[in-house]
Each structure stands twice: as structure tokens, then as C-alpha cells.
Amino acid sequence: MEQRTITVVPYNTAWADTFEQLAAIYRAQLGKLTTGIEHVGSTSVPGLPAKPILDIDILISQPADLPPVVAVLEQLGYTWRGDLGIPGREAFGRNDDGVPRDGSGTQWPAHHLYVCLEGCTSLKNHLQLRNYLRQHPEAVRQYGRLKQELAAKYPNDIDSYVEGKTAFITAILAHTGMEANALQDITAQNKATK
């Protein structure tokens, strides 16, 4: 697998616009199969430096909704990758920069796409962290500095970069009321494998 350098860049207002364009495609294609589409991760927080890769969660209400959603996303050019060890969150990879194929020929910016079961820990994690950061500018500044420091320290080690952010993230999630067992799961999932 190709090793990519971790690059954290200043916030870009185009990220929100790109999310809206992508979400419109998903809504048009998925219709009532989804209960919502959320822009999550660092690119969803105004002012927060981030890796320039959008994180998008498509919400479903029950596991039985997953197979038809997978079929639609595969028609758009995504590849279903399974839950990658995170229960309730299914990951989808892009086959090329033209995905999603909406007929426009657009080359889309990098993004991670997930289908999340409503109420799953991963979705709660994404939404509670995003919502907290959107309301707390000082936390955004602290998190931005941390991300930049970790990217400089671990430019070619995504596992260590992610693990280095975990204590900051779980402290916020604990403050927002996330259960202790969920915080332990998040910490374990973010542990760097050496």
C-alpha cells in the first residue's frame, strides 16, 4: 500500500460546499433508504485545521437497510469494505476520483464515506465531538495545534497520529456524557498497532 504523508491544512470553506454537493447526490440516489447524511470529522468544524479529506456519515435506521444502500453506493462507484472493526459503521472506498459517478464527470475531492446505524457508538462519537467543537472555539484552537504537532511528529504514521489525538477526543466525549465503556472502545480502536 502506498504510504502518504499526513498533511494538516488550514480550514477551507469549500469543504462545507463539497459536502452539500455530495450529500445531494446521496439523497437523490438513496431517497428513503437513509434517515440523514452528516458532515463529520475535522473538515466539518469551521476554523479547525484538518487533513483535506471529508468524512461523511450516511444514517440508516436498521441493519436490514444496509444491503439496498450498499447496492446503490456500488452503482455510484464505491466499494463496500465492511465495518473495519468498528461495529455499526460500514466503510466505503472510492474506486477513483470520479466517484460518486453522478453523470457530471466531476472529479471529487478526497472523502471517506460511512454508513452508520442510528445510535451506534461511532455515530455518537462523530456527532458529539463535532457539535462540541462547533460550540467551543478554544477547544478548536487546542485541537488544531495538537493535530499540526502530531502531523509534524508522525508524517508517515497514521496510526500514531490517530492514537495521539485520542486522549483529547475522549476527554471531550466524556465531558459530553459519553459512557465509559464507549470511551474505552474508542481508545482501543484508536490504538496504534506496532
Z-matrix of the N, CA and C atoms (Angstrom, degrees):
N
C 1 1.459
C 2 1.530 1 109.37
N 3 1.309 2 115.73 1 138.74
C 4 1.458 3 121.39 2 -178.47
C 5 1.530 4 110.04 3 -68.74
N 6 1.333 5 115.67 4 132.23
C 7 1.462 6 121.22 5 178.37
C 8 1.521 7 108.65 6 -86.44
N 9 1.303 8 117.61 7 126.66
C 10 1.460 9 121.31 8 179.22
C 11 1.515 10 109.93 9 -112.00
N 12 1.306 11 115.47 10 140.71
C 13 1.451 12 120.62 11 177.36
C 14 1.521 13 109.55 12 -72.37
N 15 1.326 14 116.55 13 135.95
C 16 1.464 15 121.69 14 177.45
C 17 1.520 16 107.98 15 -77.63
N 18 1.310 17 115.94 16 121.47
C 19 1.452 18 121.85 17 -179.41
C 20 1.518 19 109.14 18 -123.88
N 21 1.315 20 116.58 19 122.32
C 22 1.456 21 122.53 20 175.82
C 23 1.523 22 107.04 21 -106.86
N 24 1.333 23 116.00 22 124.95
C 25 1.469 24 121.64 23 -175.04
C 26 1.530 25 109.45 24 -119.22
N 27 1.340 26 117.18 25 162.01
C 28 1.468 27 119.49 26 176.62
C 29 1.531 28 111.37 27 -60.72
N 30 1.329 29 115.93 28 154.90
C 31 1.461 30 121.29 29 178.15
C 32 1.525 31 110.53 30 -55.07
N 33 1.325 32 115.50 31 142.44
C 34 1.463 33 121.87 32 -179.22
C 35 1.529 34 108.18 33 -127.86
N 36 1.331 35 116.98 34 122.04
C 37 1.468 36 120.54 35 -178.86
C 38 1.528 37 111.94 36 -62.69
N 39 1.323 38 118.11 37 -20.34
C 40 1.472 39 120.81 38 178.59
C 41 1.525 40 111.51 39 -64.60
N 42 1.337 41 117.96 40 -22.29
C 43 1.465 42 120.18 41 -179.99
C 44 1.520 43 111.17 42 -60.33
N 45 1.325 44 117.67 43 -42.41
C 46 1.476 45 120.90 44 179.80
C 47 1.523 46 110.19 45 -65.92
N 48 1.331 47 117.54 46 -39.41
C 49 1.469 48 121.27 47 178.62
C 50 1.525 49 111.03 48 -64.74
N 51 1.328 50 116.56 49 -42.90
C 52 1.464 51 120.39 50 179.02
C 53 1.519 52 110.17 51 -63.21
N 54 1.333 53 116.61 52 -42.51
C 55 1.459 54 119.17 53 177.06
C 56 1.518 55 110.51 54 -56.75
N 57 1.325 56 117.76 55 -47.21
C 58 1.471 57 120.64 56 -177.86
C 59 1.534 58 110.99 57 -61.25
N 60 1.322 59 117.45 58 -38.85
C 61 1.471 60 120.52 59 178.46
C 62 1.524 61 110.81 60 -65.01
N 63 1.331 62 116.37 61 -44.77
C 64 1.465 63 120.21 62 178.92
C 65 1.523 64 110.80 63 -65.97
N 66 1.328 65 117.33 64 -44.54
C 67 1.461 66 120.89 65 -179.35
C 68 1.526 67 111.21 66 -60.02
N 69 1.328 68 116.94 67 -36.06
C 70 1.469 69 120.26 68 178.62
C 71 1.532 70 110.74 69 -63.47
N 72 1.321 71 116.86 70 -38.38
C 73 1.466 72 120.70 71 177.13
C 74 1.521 73 110.03 72 -65.17
N 75 1.329 74 117.24 73 -47.03
C 76 1.464 75 120.43 74 -179.19
C 77 1.530 76 110.54 75 -62.04
N 78 1.340 77 116.87 76 -43.76
C 79 1.468 78 119.82 77 -179.95
C 80 1.529 79 110.67 78 -61.05
N 81 1.326 80 115.90 79 -44.41
C 82 1.467 81 120.18 80 -178.07
C 83 1.526 82 111.32 81 -63.55
N 84 1.324 83 116.73 82 -38.07
C 85 1.462 84 120.38 83 -176.21
C 86 1.528 85 113.11 84 -85.48
N 87 1.322 86 117.32 85 -33.48
C 88 1.464 87 121.04 86 -175.05
C 89 1.522 88 113.65 87 -93.43
N 90 1.318 89 117.48 88 -25.89
C 91 1.455 90 120.92 89 178.40
C 92 1.524 91 111.97 90 51.88
N 93 1.327 92 116.06 91 -126.47
C 94 1.464 93 121.77 92 -174.80
C 95 1.522 94 113.31 93 -80.34
N 96 1.345 95 117.56 94 1.89
C 97 1.469 96 119.60 95 176.14
C 98 1.520 97 111.28 96 -69.57
N 99 1.329 98 116.99 97 -23.23
C 100 1.464 99 120.96 98 -178.79
C 101 1.521 100 110.47 99 -113.37
N 102 1.336 101 116.12 100 147.67
C 103 1.462 102 121.04 101 177.07
C 104 1.520 103 111.89 102 -100.28
N 105 1.323 104 116.86 103 -3.05
C 106 1.457 105 120.18 104 178.65
C 107 1.514 106 111.39 105 171.44
N 108 1.324 107 115.74 106 162.56
C 109 1.462 108 122.44 107 177.33
C 110 1.521 109 106.27 108 -136.24
N 111 1.326 110 116.47 109 123.84
C 112 1.465 111 121.44 110 -173.69
C 113 1.525 112 111.66 111 -120.29
N 114 1.326 113 115.64 112 134.15
C 115 1.469 114 122.35 113 170.08
C 116 1.525 115 105.81 114 -85.82
N 117 1.322 116 117.18 115 116.85
C 118 1.458 117 122.26 116 -176.41
C 119 1.526 118 108.71 117 -126.35
N 120 1.320 119 116.44 118 -176.78
C 121 1.457 120 120.13 119 -179.56
C 122 1.518 121 111.41 120 77.26
N 123 1.313 122 115.15 121 -179.56
C 124 1.467 123 120.92 122 -172.81
C 125 1.521 124 113.76 123 -64.03
N 126 1.335 125 118.47 124 -31.02
C 127 1.467 126 119.34 125 -179.63
C 128 1.524 127 112.21 126 -69.51
N 129 1.339 128 117.31 127 -10.25
C 130 1.469 129 120.70 128 -179.77
C 131 1.528 130 112.64 129 -91.78
N 132 1.329 131 117.13 130 0.20
C 133 1.467 132 121.10 131 -176.02
C 134 1.523 133 109.51 132 -112.20
N 135 1.337 134 118.62 133 108.42
C 136 1.461 135 120.61 134 -179.88
C 137 1.526 136 111.87 135 -53.16
N 138 1.324 137 115.40 136 131.72
C 139 1.455 138 121.97 137 177.33
C 140 1.511 139 115.53 138 88.48
N 141 1.338 140 118.20 139 -7.77
C 142 1.461 141 120.61 140 -176.02
C 143 1.528 142 110.96 141 -90.92
N 144 1.341 143 117.89 142 122.14
C 145 1.464 144 119.48 143 173.01
C 146 1.532 145 109.64 144 -60.14
N 147 1.316 146 116.39 145 147.47
C 148 1.461 147 119.45 146 -174.44
C 149 1.524 148 110.94 147 -156.29
N 150 1.327 149 115.25 148 161.21
C 151 1.450 150 119.32 149 164.00
C 152 1.533 151 104.96 150 -67.16
N 153 1.329 152 119.37 151 136.45
C 154 1.471 153 120.15 152 -174.61
C 155 1.529 154 112.67 153 -77.73
N 156 1.330 155 114.89 154 59.45
C 157 1.461 156 122.63 155 179.35
C 158 1.519 157 107.29 156 -133.91
N 159 1.328 158 117.48 157 116.52
C 160 1.453 159 120.95 158 -179.47
C 161 1.523 160 110.65 159 -73.27
N 162 1.328 161 116.57 160 144.86
C 163 1.459 162 123.32 161 172.15
C 164 1.524 163 107.37 162 -112.43
N 165 1.333 164 115.10 163 127.91
C 166 1.462 165 121.07 164 -175.90
C 167 1.526 166 108.96 165 -130.01
N 168 1.332 167 115.85 166 129.80
C 169 1.460 168 122.24 167 176.15
C 170 1.522 169 109.09 168 -110.78
N 171 1.331 170 116.06 169 122.75
C 172 1.459 171 122.52 170 171.01
C 173 1.526 172 105.96 171 -97.28
N 174 1.327 173 117.37 172 127.05
C 175 1.457 174 122.05 173 -174.51
C 176 1.527 175 111.09 174 -96.83
N 177 1.340 176 114.90 175 138.32
C 178 1.460 177 121.04 176 172.40
C 179 1.525 178 107.99 177 -127.50
N 180 1.340 179 116.20 178 154.21
C 181 1.466 180 119.15 179 -174.05
C 182 1.515 181 113.52 180 -90.53
N 183 1.348 182 118.03 181 -21.08
C 184 1.462 183 119.80 182 -178.17
C 185 1.527 184 109.61 183 -152.81
N 186 1.336 185 117.28 184 153.99
C 187 1.464 186 120.73 185 -178.20
C 188 1.528 187 113.73 186 -56.68
N 189 1.325 188 117.75 187 -30.65
C 190 1.466 189 120.65 188 -179.39
C 191 1.532 190 112.36 189 -64.33
N 192 1.341 191 117.06 190 -18.27
C 193 1.465 192 120.28 191 178.42
C 194 1.523 193 112.78 192 -78.43
N 195 1.336 194 117.44 193 -13.42
C 196 1.462 195 119.94 194 -175.57
C 197 1.533 196 113.76 195 -64.67
N 198 1.339 197 121.07 196 -50.41
C 199 1.475 198 119.22 197 -175.77
C 200 1.532 199 114.79 198 -55.60
N 201 1.353 200 120.12 199 -44.88
C 202 1.461 201 117.36 200 177.94
C 203 1.536 202 113.20 201 -67.32
N 204 1.340 203 117.10 202 -30.92
C 205 1.469 204 120.30 203 176.75
C 206 1.529 205 109.53 204 -67.43
N 207 1.333 206 116.82 205 -43.26
C 208 1.468 207 120.72 206 177.10
C 209 1.528 208 109.89 207 -57.47
N 210 1.332 209 116.85 208 -44.64
C 211 1.470 210 120.55 209 -178.59
C 212 1.530 211 111.48 210 -59.96
N 213 1.332 212 116.97 211 -43.74
C 214 1.470 213 120.67 212 179.70
C 215 1.524 214 110.53 213 -65.60
N 216 1.345 215 116.88 214 -46.12
C 217 1.467 216 119.96 215 -178.25
C 218 1.531 217 111.16 216 -64.68
N 219 1.328 218 117.38 217 -35.28
C 220 1.473 219 119.61 218 176.28
C 221 1.520 220 110.84 219 -65.10
N 222 1.331 221 118.32 220 -36.21
C 223 1.465 222 121.12 221 176.03
C 224 1.531 223 110.99 222 -63.75
N 225 1.329 224 116.28 223 -30.21
C 226 1.468 225 120.84 224 178.27
C 227 1.533 226 112.30 225 -80.21
N 228 1.350 227 116.87 226 -7.75
C 229 1.459 228 120.73 227 176.77
C 230 1.515 229 115.90 228 107.78
N 231 1.319 230 118.09 229 5.23
C 232 1.461 231 121.40 230 178.27
C 233 1.532 232 110.31 231 -86.69
N 234 1.322 233 115.50 232 155.21
C 235 1.465 234 121.86 233 175.23
C 236 1.520 235 108.51 234 -115.52
N 237 1.320 236 115.89 235 126.10
C 238 1.465 237 121.55 236 179.10
C 239 1.518 238 108.99 237 -72.52
N 240 1.340 239 117.08 238 126.55
C 241 1.467 240 121.95 239 -176.45
C 242 1.528 241 113.07 240 -111.03
N 243 1.331 242 117.98 241 4.07
C 244 1.454 243 121.02 242 -178.73
C 245 1.516 244 111.57 243 82.78
N 246 1.339 245 115.49 244 -167.95
C 247 1.476 246 118.49 245 -175.67
C 248 1.529 247 113.62 246 -87.00
N 249 1.326 248 117.64 247 -7.48
C 250 1.472 249 122.29 248 178.49
C 251 1.531 250 111.64 249 50.20
N 252 1.327 251 115.63 250 34.52
C 253 1.464 252 120.44 251 176.11
C 254 1.513 253 115.02 252 85.50
N 255 1.337 254 118.19 253 6.26
C 256 1.465 255 120.71 254 179.84
C 257 1.530 256 108.06 255 -118.25
N 258 1.337 257 117.25 256 100.64
C 259 1.462 258 121.49 257 -175.87
C 260 1.528 259 112.99 258 -57.08
N 261 1.322 260 115.73 259 137.76
C 262 1.463 261 121.22 260 176.62
C 263 1.515 262 114.01 261 86.13
N 264 1.338 263 117.68 262 -4.74
C 265 1.470 264 121.49 263 -178.48
C 266 1.526 265 108.86 264 -127.60
N 267 1.310 266 116.56 265 115.13
C 268 1.463 267 122.50 266 179.48
C 269 1.525 268 109.25 267 -101.18
N 270 1.321 269 116.87 268 130.15
C 271 1.465 270 122.05 269 -176.78
C 272 1.529 271 110.54 270 -96.72
N 273 1.327 272 115.27 271 148.24
C 274 1.461 273 122.25 272 177.63
C 275 1.521 274 109.48 273 -131.02
N 276 1.332 275 116.19 274 131.52
C 277 1.449 276 122.02 275 178.26
C 278 1.524 277 110.36 276 -99.72
N 279 1.309 278 115.53 277 158.61
C 280 1.468 279 121.82 278 178.43
C 281 1.520 280 108.88 279 -99.51
N 282 1.305 281 115.87 280 137.39
C 283 1.463 282 120.21 281 178.95
C 284 1.522 283 111.78 282 -79.30
N 285 1.330 284 117.57 283 -25.82
C 286 1.464 285 122.20 284 176.76
C 287 1.527 286 108.29 285 -167.24
N 288 1.344 287 116.77 286 177.81
C 289 1.471 288 121.42 287 -175.69
C 290 1.525 289 113.24 288 -70.92
N 291 1.345 290 117.55 289 -11.20
C 292 1.458 291 120.96 290 177.71
C 293 1.517 292 113.51 291 -84.51
N 294 1.336 293 116.49 292 3.23
C 295 1.464 294 121.73 293 -179.75
C 296 1.523 295 108.82 294 -94.83
N 297 1.341 296 117.15 295 128.62
C 298 1.451 297 128.19 296 10.69
C 299 1.532 298 112.74 297 -79.64
N 300 1.318 299 114.53 298 139.35
C 301 1.464 300 120.59 299 178.53
C 302 1.522 301 108.30 300 -82.54
N 303 1.330 302 115.33 301 102.06
C 304 1.469 303 120.53 302 -177.58
C 305 1.525 304 111.51 303 -108.78
N 306 1.330 305 116.69 304 8.18
C 307 1.453 306 120.34 305 -179.88
C 308 1.512 307 114.20 306 90.16
N 309 1.341 308 117.44 307 -5.13
C 310 1.468 309 120.72 308 -176.91
C 311 1.525 310 112.74 309 -89.64
N 312 1.337 311 116.45 310 -15.93
C 313 1.461 312 119.61 311 -175.98
C 314 1.519 313 113.21 312 76.59
N 315 1.315 314 117.42 313 10.14
C 316 1.466 315 122.33 314 -178.59
C 317 1.528 316 110.45 315 -64.79
N 318 1.318 317 115.56 316 138.17
C 319 1.458 318 122.35 317 169.80
C 320 1.528 319 105.78 318 -95.22
N 321 1.332 320 115.91 319 110.47
C 322 1.453 321 121.02 320 -172.74
C 323 1.529 322 111.57 321 -86.97
N 324 1.337 323 116.82 322 145.96
C 325 1.464 324 119.88 323 173.87
C 326 1.535 325 110.57 324 -63.05
N 327 1.321 326 115.11 325 163.70
C 328 1.462 327 121.38 326 -179.79
C 329 1.527 328 110.27 327 -59.75
N 330 1.332 329 115.42 328 137.88
C 331 1.460 330 120.51 329 175.37
C 332 1.516 331 109.85 330 -155.89
N 333 1.340 332 113.77 331 151.08
C 334 1.459 333 122.48 332 173.92
C 335 1.522 334 106.67 333 -105.53
N 336 1.314 335 116.07 334 130.42
C 337 1.460 336 120.62 335 -178.62
C 338 1.521 337 109.54 336 -116.65
N 339 1.338 338 115.35 337 132.08
C 340 1.454 339 122.27 338 179.10
C 341 1.526 340 109.54 339 -130.35
N 342 1.318 341 115.41 340 147.85
C 343 1.461 342 121.14 341 169.11
C 344 1.523 343 105.72 342 -110.85
N 345 1.329 344 115.81 343 122.05
C 346 1.465 345 121.57 344 -174.15
C 347 1.522 346 110.73 345 -118.63
N 348 1.309 347 114.61 346 136.99
C 349 1.451 348 121.73 347 173.84
C 350 1.528 349 108.03 348 -74.97
N 351 1.317 350 116.34 349 128.46
C 352 1.472 351 119.73 350 179.78
C 353 1.520 352 110.09 351 -51.58
N 354 1.326 353 116.24 352 134.37
C 355 1.455 354 121.35 353 177.47
C 356 1.516 355 115.07 354 87.14
N 357 1.337 356 118.83 355 -6.07
C 358 1.464 357 119.55 356 -179.42
C 359 1.527 358 110.16 357 -70.27
N 360 1.328 359 115.96 358 155.80
C 361 1.465 360 121.44 359 -176.85
C 362 1.522 361 111.56 360 -59.09
N 363 1.327 362 117.93 361 -41.56
C 364 1.463 363 120.88 362 -178.91
C 365 1.524 364 111.30 363 -59.56
N 366 1.322 365 116.55 364 -43.83
C 367 1.468 366 120.14 365 179.12
C 368 1.523 367 110.55 366 -65.92
N 369 1.330 368 117.68 367 -44.76
C 370 1.472 369 120.67 368 177.54
C 371 1.524 370 110.23 369 -57.56
N 372 1.330 371 116.27 370 -44.68
C 373 1.460 372 122.44 371 178.12
C 374 1.525 373 109.48 372 -54.74
N 375 1.341 374 116.45 373 -53.81
C 376 1.466 375 121.15 374 -177.14
C 377 1.532 376 111.58 375 -59.12
N 378 1.335 377 116.91 376 -48.06
C 379 1.461 378 120.35 377 -174.11
C 380 1.527 379 112.32 378 -73.02
N 381 1.338 380 117.69 379 -42.66
C 382 1.464 381 119.72 380 -178.77
C 383 1.526 382 111.00 381 -65.95
N 384 1.342 383 117.60 382 -40.72
C 385 1.457 384 119.94 383 178.38
C 386 1.523 385 110.28 384 -65.12
N 387 1.334 386 116.39 385 -49.29
C 388 1.472 387 119.91 386 179.58
C 389 1.515 388 111.16 387 -57.06
N 390 1.321 389 117.19 388 -49.50
C 391 1.466 390 120.53 389 -175.48
C 392 1.525 391 111.76 390 -64.97
N 393 1.333 392 117.17 391 -37.97
C 394 1.465 393 120.31 392 177.49
C 395 1.530 394 110.16 393 -63.73
N 396 1.326 395 115.94 394 -48.01
C 397 1.464 396 119.15 395 -177.80
C 398 1.528 397 111.27 396 -63.50
N 399 1.302 398 117.62 397 -37.90
C 400 1.467 399 120.08 398 179.21
C 401 1.528 400 111.99 399 -62.35
N 402 1.335 401 117.58 400 -22.80
C 403 1.463 402 121.62 401 -178.00
C 404 1.536 403 113.83 402 -101.78
N 405 1.348 404 117.17 403 -5.24
C 406 1.473 405 120.12 404 -173.47
C 407 1.534 406 110.89 405 -132.31
N 408 1.334 407 117.15 406 88.33
C 409 1.466 408 121.25 407 -176.44
C 410 1.531 409 114.43 408 -58.55
N 411 1.330 410 117.53 409 -34.09
C 412 1.467 411 119.05 410 179.81
C 413 1.528 412 110.34 411 -66.75
N 414 1.321 413 117.31 412 -38.65
C 415 1.468 414 120.38 413 176.52
C 416 1.532 415 110.48 414 -64.33
N 417 1.329 416 116.81 415 -35.79
C 418 1.476 417 120.69 416 176.63
C 419 1.528 418 109.62 417 -62.21
N 420 1.326 419 117.32 418 -44.44
C 421 1.474 420 120.42 419 179.17
C 422 1.535 421 110.74 420 -62.48
N 423 1.339 422 116.08 421 -45.59
C 424 1.469 423 119.88 422 -179.57
C 425 1.531 424 111.16 423 -63.12
N 426 1.319 425 116.72 424 -44.88
C 427 1.460 426 121.16 425 -178.47
C 428 1.527 427 110.39 426 -66.67
N 429 1.327 428 116.84 427 -39.46
C 430 1.470 429 120.61 428 177.65
C 431 1.520 430 111.68 429 -60.89
N 432 1.340 431 116.59 430 -44.32
C 433 1.471 432 120.24 431 177.54
C 434 1.521 433 110.60 432 -62.26
N 435 1.332 434 116.71 433 -44.42
C 436 1.462 435 120.61 434 179.78
C 437 1.526 436 110.99 435 -59.72
N 438 1.317 437 117.30 436 -46.08
C 439 1.460 438 121.37 437 -179.30
C 440 1.533 439 111.13 438 -61.47
N 441 1.327 440 116.70 439 -41.64
C 442 1.464 441 120.17 440 179.44
C 443 1.531 442 111.01 441 -66.70
N 444 1.341 443 116.84 442 -40.98
C 445 1.470 444 120.53 443 177.81
C 446 1.528 445 111.08 444 -63.16
N 447 1.330 446 116.60 445 -43.96
C 448 1.468 447 120.07 446 -179.52
C 449 1.528 448 111.91 447 -66.95
N 450 1.325 449 117.08 448 -37.80
C 451 1.467 450 120.18 449 178.21
C 452 1.526 451 110.38 450 -64.41
N 453 1.344 452 116.80 451 -36.46
C 454 1.466 453 120.31 452 177.63
C 455 1.533 454 111.04 453 -71.29
N 456 1.330 455 116.52 454 -37.27
C 457 1.463 456 121.03 455 -177.79
C 458 1.530 457 112.42 456 -76.11
N 459 1.341 458 116.75 457 -36.02
C 460 1.473 459 121.88 458 -176.30
C 461 1.534 460 110.55 459 -125.68
N 462 1.323 461 118.26 460 60.77
C 463 1.473 462 119.51 461 -173.29
C 464 1.531 463 114.41 462 -63.94
N 465 1.320 464 117.41 463 -20.63
C 466 1.464 465 120.58 464 -178.30
C 467 1.523 466 112.63 465 -125.84
N 468 1.343 467 116.53 466 22.87
C 469 1.464 468 120.87 467 -175.83
C 470 1.528 469 109.38 468 -134.63
N 471 1.337 470 116.00 469 84.51
C 472 1.462 471 120.46 470 -176.53
C 473 1.520 472 111.77 471 -62.77
N 474 1.330 473 118.44 472 -33.51
C 475 1.457 474 120.67 473 -179.44
C 476 1.533 475 111.21 474 -63.66
N 477 1.329 476 116.86 475 -45.48
C 478 1.470 477 120.10 476 178.80
C 479 1.524 478 111.36 477 -68.80
N 480 1.327 479 117.04 478 -35.48
C 481 1.461 480 121.89 479 176.09
C 482 1.536 481 109.71 480 -59.54
N 483 1.339 482 116.56 481 -48.89
C 484 1.466 483 120.96 482 -179.57
C 485 1.527 484 110.88 483 -64.69
N 486 1.336 485 116.99 484 -45.70
C 487 1.460 486 119.94 485 179.90
C 488 1.526 487 110.49 486 -60.77
N 489 1.325 488 117.18 487 -37.26
C 490 1.459 489 120.91 488 -179.10
C 491 1.520 490 113.79 489 -65.02
N 492 1.325 491 117.79 490 -23.13
C 493 1.470 492 121.90 491 178.66
C 494 1.523 493 112.46 492 -88.49
N 495 1.323 494 116.77 493 -15.31
C 496 1.468 495 120.76 494 -167.21
C 497 1.522 496 113.44 495 -61.95
N 498 1.324 497 119.45 496 -45.11
C 499 1.469 498 120.61 497 -177.88
C 500 1.529 499 110.77 498 -61.51
N 501 1.326 500 117.33 499 -39.60
C 502 1.464 501 120.82 500 178.73
C 503 1.532 502 109.76 501 -63.47
N 504 1.330 503 116.22 502 -46.48
C 505 1.462 504 121.51 503 -178.32
C 506 1.529 505 110.96 504 -63.83
N 507 1.328 506 116.81 505 -48.11
C 508 1.467 507 118.73 506 -176.68
C 509 1.528 508 111.84 507 -67.82
N 510 1.336 509 117.44 508 -28.83
C 511 1.471 510 119.28 509 175.18
C 512 1.532 511 110.25 510 -64.07
N 513 1.330 512 116.60 511 -41.82
C 514 1.469 513 119.72 512 177.05
C 515 1.527 514 110.04 513 -65.47
N 516 1.322 515 116.59 514 -45.13
C 517 1.463 516 119.77 515 -178.82
C 518 1.526 517 111.50 516 -62.89
N 519 1.332 518 116.73 517 -37.88
C 520 1.471 519 119.70 518 176.44
C 521 1.527 520 109.65 519 -62.57
N 522 1.329 521 116.63 520 -41.23
C 523 1.462 522 121.96 521 179.34
C 524 1.534 523 111.07 522 -63.12
N 525 1.346 524 116.71 523 -31.98
C 526 1.467 525 120.44 524 -179.43
C 527 1.524 526 112.20 525 -85.31
N 528 1.347 527 117.20 526 -0.03
C 529 1.453 528 120.18 527 174.08
C 530 1.518 529 115.89 528 99.01
N 531 1.324 530 117.97 529 11.44
C 532 1.466 531 118.63 530 178.44
C 533 1.520 532 109.73 531 -66.73
N 534 1.331 533 115.50 532 141.68
C 535 1.457 534 122.32 533 -176.26
C 536 1.528 535 111.18 534 -65.62
N 537 1.350 536 115.67 535 149.62
C 538 1.465 537 121.98 536 -177.34
C 539 1.520 538 112.37 537 -59.94
N 540 1.344 539 117.90 538 -40.06
C 541 1.468 540 118.80 539 -179.36
C 542 1.525 541 111.35 540 -66.67
N 543 1.328 542 117.52 541 -34.39
C 544 1.468 543 120.54 542 176.71
C 545 1.529 544 110.49 543 -67.04
N 546 1.327 545 116.41 544 -39.37
C 547 1.471 546 120.32 545 178.23
C 548 1.531 547 110.50 546 -64.52
N 549 1.334 548 116.48 547 -38.50
C 550 1.469 549 119.95 548 177.07
C 551 1.531 550 110.57 549 -64.04
N 552 1.333 551 116.93 550 -40.96
C 553 1.468 552 120.66 551 178.41
C 554 1.527 553 110.88 552 -62.50
N 555 1.326 554 116.76 553 -44.15
C 556 1.468 555 120.84 554 -179.82
C 557 1.535 556 109.91 555 -61.85
N 558 1.333 557 116.34 556 -44.32
C 559 1.465 558 120.40 557 179.09
C 560 1.523 559 110.44 558 -60.59
N 561 1.318 560 117.10 559 -43.90
C 562 1.475 561 120.63 560 179.93
C 563 1.525 562 111.39 561 -65.59
N 564 1.320 563 116.94 562 -40.34
C 565 1.469 564 120.16 563 -179.56
C 566 1.523 565 111.98 564 -67.78
N 567 1.321 566 117.52 565 -27.52
C 568 1.466 567 121.78 566 -177.74
C 569 1.520 568 113.40 567 -94.01
N 570 1.315 569 117.35 568 4.35
C 571 1.466 570 121.67 569 -179.20
C 572 1.520 571 109.47 570 -69.04
N 573 1.312 572 116.99 571 129.41
C 574 1.465 573 120.92 572 177.32
C 575 1.523 574 109.84 573 -66.19
N 576 1.310 575 115.97 574 136.55
C 577 1.466 576 120.57 575 176.71
C 578 1.523 577 108.22 576 -96.97
N 579 1.294 578 115.75 577 122.19
C 580 1.477 579 120.39 578 -176.76
C 581 1.512 580 109.92 579 -108.84
